[in-house]
Amino acid sequence: MDYSELSDKAAENMRLALPLMKKHGVPMTPDNYAVWYEHVSGSNIELSSAISSLIKENPVLTQLQCKSLFKQFFNVEKERTEVMEIRQELARLLKEIANFVYSSVNTADKTNQQLNTILADINRDLSAEEIHQVVDDIVAATRSVMTGTDLLSERLNAAVVDVQNLKKEMDATKRESKIDVLTGLANRRSFDDVISKVTKDADSSGLDVCLIFCDIDLFRNINDQHGYLVGDQVLRVVANTLKDSVKGRDLVARYGGEEFSIVLLNTSLQHAKNLAENIRKEIASKRVQRKDTREALGMITLSFGTARYEKQEGVESFMQRADRALYMSKRKGRNCVSEAPPPII
């Protein structure tokens, strides 16, 4: 991401953000600057909509409103807090299970030791994925002593149900944290997890992986001329078209703002280019209208960059090549597909 296009883009965002902050009475703090830089970049539609609503009511923002924007859209502690709460609930359930086992027959001693070991693990700083594994371990350990007394079995069954319900809640929270709310596609976090896994698989097994980056051309003009709600409508149209164009095993994600990514497995580079070209034609053929006035928005186009993963090149090189190919399409005049050159390994 160190090439000139991105540097120019960052400088332009900075040039736009500072006078806007001054205009709306926003103090020049790092937190506030992060909010307004994200706003002018067009990469966070929800944030921009929130800012537009606030300044429409009052053009000068209060410090409380500024802090609220940062807390709402840059709250990195939220997931950490949720994981801590889940750890505490698991520890409570596990202590209850261990007490049941300890007060029962001697044959449960081994299981009791296993549960105490798991309990010790919960007390350290586990990630969400590690907690997920602990839940599986708890269920397996408790089921191993189900042959005890009727009372013990009844209590253990109830505890196992509690743990399994907690696991379902955790699964649901994990799914929600990886979905883009506006488009229903996978979000950047989900994309990062998948691209990291499939490139490691490609290194070890030779899995054929291709990547497509695509970007809505002149998307800022749509927002400027028609507003962010119409921009949201365009994002959904593009997202649905991308989703309908791939197979279930492939991943379509909203990479950020008006940029999307497609991860293709067991796919040749030529097939990836053909797919990108088909999507490009389909999007360009659509005639999108405003839902409120039926006003035509004109032709919507996308630019594409494609790349095939080369064994042992690494995920960062892979993504940079696809991104450079996307910017090649932008320089060619947009609304086209470009192929990334091979990596220098």
Helices and strands as residue ranges (DSSP letters): H 4-23, H 30-41, H 45-57, H 63-73, H 78-102, G 106-108, H 109-122, H 128-143, H 150-176, H 188-205, E 209-216, H 219-226, H 228-244, E 251-256, E 259-265, H 269-285, E 302-308, H 315-331, E 337-339
